[in-house]
Amino acid sequence: RESYEILPIALELRNIWKARFPCHVNTNIYISSSTSDAFPLHQDPHHVFVLQLFGKKRWLFSDIQDDETIKNSPRIISEMVSESGDIIFIPKGVPNEARAIETSVHVSISVEEK
C-alpha cells in the first residue's frame, strides 16, 4: 500500500510539495523499534526530507561516496538524534543510516529534480 493510504498527512505533504516545486515527490513512512535492524549506511539517489513524527532516531552520516567502502569500512563523520517535530534534510548522495533509539515513526519525502 502507498504511505498516503495509511497516514493521510503523507498525502497532504506530497500534494503540497508537488504543487509548489517542479519535481517528482514520493513519501514513505518508517515505523521502527529500538530492537529492529537499522537501514544500513546507504546513499539515496534523491534529496530526502525527514519529518520525525514520534519517538527518537539516531542518524549517522559519512563522507565516503564509494559503495564498496561504505559496506566494508564506513567512516562516520557526523551523527544526530531526531525527536518528534524535527525535520532533517539529507542531500542526494550523502551516505546515511538511521537507528531507532525507541519506538519511532518518521515520514520521508524524497524529491527528484525533473
N, C-alpha and C positions, 0 to 999 in steps of 0.2 A: 504494500500500500504506500501511497505517497505520504510524505510527512504532513502535508497540509490537510489530509483527511483525518489524521489523528489529533493534531493540535491546530485549531483554527488560527492561532497567532502566526504560525508559519506561512499560511496562505496570505494573510494580511501583509506581513513583511515582504513576502515575494512580490505581491502586487504593487506595493509602494515603491520598491526598488525598480521594478520593470517600468513603472510609469515615469520615474524621474531620471533614469540613467539608460543610455543606449547600449545595453549589454545583455548577455544571457545570464539569467539568475536561476539558481537552484537552491532549495532548502533541504536540510536533513536534520533529524532530531537524534541526539545521542543520549541514551539513558544508561547509566553505569553505576556499579557499586565499587567500594574500595577493594573488594575481593575479586573483581573481574580483571582480565588482562587488558592492558593498555593498548591503544593503537601504537605499534612500534614507530620509531623515528622514520618519517617519510616526508616526501615533498609533494605538494599539491600543484597541479598544472593550472591553477587559477587562484585569484585572490580569495581570502576567506575572512569573513566577519563572524566572530563567535559571540553569541549572546548567552551568558550564563543565567539560566532561569532558577536553578535550585541547586543547593549543595556547593561543594568546592572541588576544583580540579587543579592539579599541578601541571604546568606546561613547561616543557623543555625545548630549547632551541639550539640549533647547531649552525655553524657557518660553512660546513662541508657540503659541497654540491655533488660529489661523486657517489652514485648509488652503492657501489661496492664498499666504499669506505664507510658510508652511513651504516651498512649492515654489519660490518666486521669490527670497526673501531671508531664508533662515533665520538665526537668531541663536543660536549655540551658547553656552550658559551654563555647561556643565559637561562634563567628559569623564573617563573612567576606563579602565583596562585590566583585563580579566578574564583570569585564568590558571586552569590546571587546579585544580579543587577549589573555586573561588569560586562564590558564589551571589549573584545580583543580584535585587532586587525593583524592578519598574518599575510604578508605579501606572497605572491606567486613564487614558488620555488624555494622558500625558506624551510629548511628541514625542521620539523616539529613533532612532538609527541605529547599526548595528553594522558594523565593518570588520575583517576578519581581518588580523592582523599576520603570522601564519604559518598553516600548515595548522591548522584549528580545528574542533572538534566541540562543540556545546552542545545541551542539551535545554531546550526552552522549555515551561513548564507554564502554560497560560492558565486563569484562574479567573474565572468569571462568577457573580455572585450570583443566586440563584433568585428 
